[in-house]
Amino acid sequence: MKITFPHLGNVYIIAKALLDDLGLEYVIPPFNNRSALEIGARYAPELACLPLKITIGNLIQAYDQGADTVLMAGGNGPCRFGYYSVMQKEILKDAGYDMDMIALEAPNGDLREFFRRIKRLSNGKGITQVLKIVKSTVDVAVMTDELEKLCFRLRPREAVKGSVERIYKSFRGKILNVKGSMQIKQLIKDTAEELLSIETDSRLVPYKIGIVGEIYTTIETSSSFNIQEKLGAMGAEVHREVTLSGWIIEHMIKKALHLPRDLRYAAAAKPYLGTMIGGHAEETIGNSIIHANDGFDGIIQIYPFSCMPEIVAQSILPKVESDTGIPIMTLIIDEMTGEAGYLTRVEAFMDLLSRRREGKAYCI
Amino acid sequence: MTVRIGIPRGLFYFKFHPLWETFFTELSAEIIISPPTNRRILDEGIKCSVDEACLPVKIFHGHVQYLKDKSDMIFIPRFTSISQNEYVCPKFGGLPDMIRQSIKELPPVIDTEINLRKNPKQLFKAAAEIGRVIGADDRRAARALKAALAAQAAFEKKQAHSVMSEKSAGIFDAYSRSGERVLKIALIGHAYNIFDSYANMNLLERLAKQGIYAVTLEMLEKKAIDENAETLSKRLFWYYGRQVVGGTLHIASMDDIDGIIYVMSFGCGVDSFSCDLASRLVRRKRDIPFTVLTIDEHSGEAGIETRIEAFADLIRRKRAADENNVSASWQCIYNC
C-alpha cells in the first residue's frame, strides 16, 4: 500500500507526521502549481469547484509516482467537499488512474466500517499506540498553524523585505527530509527561533486584515495567488481564523466526542445568517463581525467560483459592511483568472485602507 | 381582517404548491401568488441578487420583488432538509437571509425552518409555528396540514402519470398522428428548472414539437429510484442529487427510454456533481444518448432549439442505423 493525499496548505506536514509514525509508505504530490490544476481541470466536471480540480491533479501526479491508495477526509454536506472522495475515485477510475480510496469517515453512519479503515492504517499497532500517534499528529497541526501565524505577524514588520518568506519556504522544503513527528516538531521549533531572530522595524504599524471564505482557497494559498503572503509584503498583518488544526480539533474531534466547541463565530453570525448552511459561511460572516469589532482595517473574502455557502455569505456581507463600517472585498477564484487583475484589486484595497487611516488621523 | 400571504412562484413552489396553497387557505389566509416568471421578474431578480447566484435563485428574488408591496407577509421557509439524512442545498438553507439582505422594504418574512434530516416529524412543528405566525392555534394548524398533505399526495399522483400540459399534449398528438416515430426521453432536472417555462424557454412544449414525450423524475417509481441510489458506495447527501442519480440509473434499465436530457442551471453546485456522477454511472450500465442543457439568464432560444433538434435527430438516425449495426460512436459528440 503506497498512500497519497491531496495538498491543502500544510496538511502534508500533518499527514507526514501521522504516516511516518505509523510506519506507512506514502507519496507526497508536488507542491501545488499550475500543472496540477491543468491536469485536474481536464478530467473534473467543468462546474465542479476548483479544489476538486486541483486535488484530482495532485492525485494523478502522485499516481505517476507510484501511489495506489488515496487518504481523504469525509463529510456529510451540504458542502460538496463531503463527496470529494467518491467523485475523485470515479473520475480517476474513468481516466485510467484507478486507486483505492480510504475516506476517514463513517460512511452512512457505519461506525464499524470507520474502525475497519482505521485498522488498515494502524499497520498492526495497538489502540494505545495509535491514540498516542494521533495526539502527536494533532500537536504537529497546532504547531504548524502557530508557525504560520508567526509568519503573518512578522511579514509586514521585517526590516529586510523577503526574509520571512525565504525562511518559511525553506522550512516547507526541509520538512520533506525529516522523519516522524518528533523530528518535525523540532524543525518547527528551530524555524520559529530563526524567524524570531530576524530584524524587524518597530516603527511600522501594519494594517490588520481578516481573511475569510472557503477553507481550501484560503488555506492552500497557492490557489489564491499567494495573496496572504503578498499582503504581508504590502504592510498588512493577516489573520485567518479558519485553520487546519482548528478544523481537526473543533470539527472532527470535539464534534465526534460531543465536547463543547468554540462557537463565538456562530453567535456573531446569528442575526445575519440564521443557521449552519454548510461549508464555512457561518465562519465567514461571524469572523468578519468579530474582526470588525476588534478594530481590524479590512476584510477579504476568498472563495472558488460556484461555492454555494460562500455565495450566500457574499450576499450578506454588504450588510455587515454597512453595519460595522469595515471595508470588505470579495475575490472569486477559478482556473481562468489572471494574477495581475487580482493583485491590482488587492493593491487598490490597500490604498483605500491607507486613505481611511489618514482620514482617521485627521479626525482626532 | 384576513392576512395576505405572498407566495413566490419559484424554487420549491413547483414541487409543493398544493401543500402550501391548501394549508394557508384552510387557515383562512388570503394567498397571493406571483405570476409565472416573465422578463420583468427575471430582470428585477438579476438586479438585486449577487452575480454568482444560480438562475433559479435570481428568479426567486424577482418574484419576491413583485410581491413585497402586494402582501402583508411573504412565505420564504428555510429549507434545510426535506428528506431523511439529506440536505437540499446551501442556498435553500440561507435563502431567507439572502433575500433579507438583498431586497429593501420587505414585509415580514415567514422563514420557518423545515428540517426533516434527522426527524421527519419536524414538519408538524414547523406547520404549528407557521400557523402561530398568522394567528391560528396548533390544532387548526395540524388539521390544515393534514388536508394540505392529502392535496399534495393527489398532485404527486397526477404528476406520476404525466407532466406534459394539455397544450403540449395537443401538439404531441398531432405529431404522432403524422406517423413519425415518437421518442420517449427522460428529462432529468430540478422541478424549478423543468416546470418554469420562462426559465427553460418553453422546454416541454419544444420537446413535444420534436415528437418527444418527456419522462421526468416525478413520473418514475420512487422505490426504483431509492433502490438504484442505494448502489452508490456513499450515500449522496442532497435530496435532488440522490433522486437524479437513482433516477438515471433506473432509466438505464427502462428499455423504452431512448435518451436522457439533463437540464441544469449554470453554477448549480449540486448538479455539477450529480450530473457528472449520473452520466458516468449510466454510461457504465448502458450506451444511452445523454445530453446536458445548461440554462442561465443569457440563454438564447435558438441555441436550445438547435440542441433539442439535433439530439432528436441523432436518436432517430441511431435507431435507423442500429438496424444496420452501425457503432454507437455517434453519441460521443453529445455525451457530456
Interface residues (C-beta under 8 A of the other chain):
Chain A: P45 E46 L47 A48 C49 N76 G77 P78 C79 R80 G82 Y83 S85 V86 M87 K89 E90 I91 D94 A103 P107 N108 Y272 L273 G274 T275 M276 I277 G278 G279 A281 F305 S306 C307 M308 P309 I311 V312 Q314 S315 I316 P318 K319 I332
Chain B: S49 V50 E52 A53 R78 T80 E86 Y87 V88 C89 P90 K91 G93 G94 P96 D97 M98 Q101 S102 D111 E113 L232 S233 K234 R235 L236 F237 W238 F266 G267 C268 G269 V270 D271 S272 F273 C275 D276 L277 R280 L281
